[in-house]
């Protein structure tokens, strides 16, 4: 039986921009964003004005910061609400950023970007074949020797500290993630309950979790090669206990 993926569940409900920014606002702080931007500047060699593709850009958290320091940024997201919020924020800042509503599986650029980003674990919501297609699209969008920064979960550490339930509470509002993991498919299934203003919403989705060997192979099939990998934005070494993989890959 086919797993739940972005084709099958209501992504507009799962990634409702209002809920997303409400519940994740305390995580996506200005300090965190600044730290991540500094990592990108150093690890992607952003020492001069470059063209940057931000895939799964959300409300423009990274795109806007990068445009502010002189880069030419194109942000891609499939959610109307995120693209609208990103455009409003860019307009307010007086920045020219090309925010496009588009599914990352259908990105069709050809050697137009010096650098590409796919951050905040925005990868894995499709089938393995479609996830590979995303990486191939990104590789195709990069110029030869272009660099790609990729931020995903480390499955080994995720399963070691696996939590069947996770609750976020803001005032009287709740977001409850009820998690199960299928070892046959490598997918984390999340049956989520969101309660805001006394109204309950139930949504479900799944995400494919990869270990290092799997993702190294996929990046290779996508036409790139891992150049560096870190366990976190502070450039700590990647180990089996690292919560995530911060990968710098180069187009072959």
N, C-alpha and C positions, 0 to 999 in steps of 0.2 A: 504494500500500500504506500502511496506517495506521501511524503512528510508534508506537514504544514509549511508553506513558504510564502514568499511575498505575493505569489500569484493567487493564493487561496484565502488568506485572511484579509481583514479590513485594515490595511495599513494606515488609512486616514484616522482610524480610531486608536490603533496601537501607538502611533507616533503623532498623536494630536499635538500640534505645536503649543497650544495653551497649557495642556497638562505637562508636556515635556519641560517647558521653561519654568513652570511652577515647581515641579518636584525636583528637577536637577539644578535649579538656580543656585542652591547652596553648595553644589559640587563644582559647577563651572564658574569658578570665581575669576576675578580679574587677575589675581596673583597667579593662578594656575595657567591661565591663557598666556600671560607674559612669560612664564617659565617655558611653556611649550614653544612659543615664538622664538625665544632665544636658542632653544635646541635646534629649531629649523634653520635659523640663520647660520649657526655654526656647522651643523651636519650636512646641510644642503649647499653650503658655500654661497649664501645669498649676500654676497659682498657688492654686487652691482644690480642694476635694475634687470629683472628677469620676468618672463611670462610663466605664470603658475596656474595649474589646474587643480582646483579644490573639489574633489569628488565627495558627495555626501556632505555638502558644506553647511547644512542646517541653517541657522539664522545668521551665518557669516562670521562666527566667532574668530576664526583664523584669517579668513579672506580680508576682512576689514583692517585688521592689524597689519597684514602684509601690504595691503594697498597704501596704508598710511606711511610706510617707510619706502615707498617708491616703486613697488612691483606692479606688474600688469596682471590682474587676477580675473580668472573666470571661475565662478562657483556653480556647481551642478547639484540639484536636489530634486527629487520627484514630488515633494510636498509643497503645495501652493502656499500654505501658511508660513512655512519656513522661508520660501523665496520672497514672499511679500514682506515679511519682517526684515529680511536681509537687505532688500532694496530700500526700505524706509530708513533703516539705520545708515546705509551708505549715503543716501541723499542728505540725511541730517548732518553727516560728517563732511559732505561736499566731495565725495569720492566717486570716481567712475569705475565701477566694477560690473562685469558682465555676468549677472546672475540669471541662470537658465533653468527652467523647470524641465527636467529630463530624467528618465530612468538610467541609472549607471550601466545597465546592460546594453543600452542603446546609444552610448556615447560614440561619436563618429568623427573625431578629430584625427588629423594625419600629420604627425611631426610638427606640431604647432607650439609645443610647450617645452621650456627648459626644465621645469620641475613639476611634479605632481604629488598630491596629498590624498590620503584616505585615512581619516583619523577618528578617534573616539569610538573604536570598535563598530564601525558602520559597515562591516563586511561579514558575510556568511549567511545572509537571510534567504539565499536562493539555493538551488540544487548545486552540486559540485560542478557540473558542466557550466551552469550559469555563473557561478562564482569565478570560474576560470575565465569565462568570457569577459567579466569585469576587468580582470588583470590584463587580459590581452588588449582590451580597449584602451586601458591606461598606457600600456607599452606603446601601442600604435600612436597615441597622442603625443608621446615624447619625441624630442629630437634624438639622434644618435648620441649615446653616452649620457642622456638625460637621467636625472635622479628622481627616485620615488620614495616618499616616506609613508610607511604603512604601520598602523597602530592596531593591534588585535590582542585578544585574550591568548594566554598560554594555557592550553587545555590541561597539561600535566598539573600545574599548580591549581587551576580552577577546580579540578576534580578532587584534589587532595583536601581542599578547604570547602568542599561543596556544601551549600546551604539549601535545604529544601524549601525554606521560606525566607523572604526578605521583606521587611516592612519599612516604608518611609512615611513619617508622620509630620505634617505641617499644620499647626493649629488643630482644627477638627477634621482635617482631610487626610486620607490614607491612600497609599499605593502599595498593594500587597502582591508580591511576585511569588507564585507557587511553582517551584522548579522540579523537573524530572530530567534525567539524562538517559538517552538511548545509546548504549555502547555499540549496537549494530550499525547505526547510521551516523554516530558521532554528533548527534544533534541535542541541544538543550531545548526543552519545551517549557515555555513559560505561560501558565494560565494566570493572567493578571486581573486583579480587581482594583479599580480606581473609584474612590468615593470622594466627590467634591461637592460642597454645598448641599450635602444630604442626598445626592443623587449617585447611585451605584452604576458602574459600567464594567462589564466583563469582556475582556478581549484575550485572544490567545495567539501565540506566534512561536516560531522556533528559529534557532540560529545554529549553524554548523560551527563546531569548535575544532580547531586544528592544532596538532602538535608541530614542533619545529620541522621535522622531516617532511611532513605533508605539505606545509606551507612553502618550504624551500623548493620542493618539486613543482608545486603549482606556479610559483614565481618563475621558475625555469621554463615551464611550458608556456608561460605568458610572454616569454621573450626577454626576461630580465634575470639578473643574478644578484643574490644578497651580497652587499659590500660590507655592511656592519649590522650588528644587532645589539640592542641594550635591553636591560630588564625594566628600565623606567626612564622618565624624562630627565632624571639627574645623571644619566649615563652610567648607572650602576651595571655591572656585568650581568649578562643574561645567564640564568641558571634554571634548574628544574623547579625552583621555588619562586621564580619571578611571576608576578601576577599577569604580566603582559609581555608582548614582544614589540619593541620599537625598532622597526626594520628600515634600513636604508638600502635600496636596491638600485642597480644601474641597468639601463637598457643596453642590451647586447648589440 
